[in-house]
Amino acid sequence: SAGVGASAFNEGSIKQKAFQKELSRKIYRSYPATVELYERWKHGDQLSDKERELYGEFNPSTSIFNYYLRAKCHCTKDIEEVIALVKEAKEMDGVFVSSKTFSVLIGFSVRHGVMAKLFASGLIDKEDSRTYFEYFLRSVSTCLYHQKLRQAIVLFEKEQEHIFEVLKRDDDTISKQKRQQYEKLKNEFVLIALNLEAWGALGKLLSIL
């Protein structure tokens, strides 16, 4: 019976790969079509016989879900909907929320000015200080890259207590390199505000850094 289990598993993963390949092709042509195919696969009964034969049962891997999420983030502006989809994938479908998943979420949040909502959503585990700090740095640098100063300031303000608390620890939770990255980011922040002559932002910034 172990052999039967293994062959069923292999067949499952072959079908999963076929589905992922189809999504990766679709996403370059059409975001809505990518979303539509994933959602039909998820509901199962909406697939044609040929599709069911090719793609098998709904069994999303992290990379399949990330394709879907990327496409979905181009089809909606609603952060609540996006967060609910990620939570559902994690809790109901057993999808591992990867660093790449967060890159998609961070990009979406910067585009729509909802970064603080992403951090308040509970998707980022603040108990895991290392990962939290990493996502914080990544989010602030993405804001700065797109010159979204106000968003970066709101994020700093909302998260500053937790950030300072994490930085105060003298253990190795946050590496020297990450601490340097944080200092560099703060300096970059001030320089961008100076270059844009964003004096209000600069005053606010200096009061919270």
Salt bridges, closest charged atoms under 4 A:
GLU11 OE2 - LYS15 NZ 3.35
GLU22 OE1 - ARG25 NH2 3.29
GLU22 OE2 - LYS26 NZ 3.35
GLU36 OE2 - ARG40 NE 3.02
GLU39 OE2 - LYS72 NZ 3.27
ASP49 OD1 - ARG52 NH1 3.43
GLU51 OE1 - ARG40 NH1 2.77
GLU81 OE2 - LYS72 NZ 3.32
GLU88 OE2 - LYS42 NZ 2.65
ASP93 OD2 - LYS42 NZ 3.84
GLU134 OE2 - ARG138 NE 3.74
GLU134 OE1 - LYS178 NZ 2.61
GLU157 OE2 - LYS204 NZ 3.04
GLU159 OE1 - LYS126 NZ 2.91
GLU165 OE2 - ARG169 NH2 3.87
GLU183 OE1 - LYS186 NZ 3.51
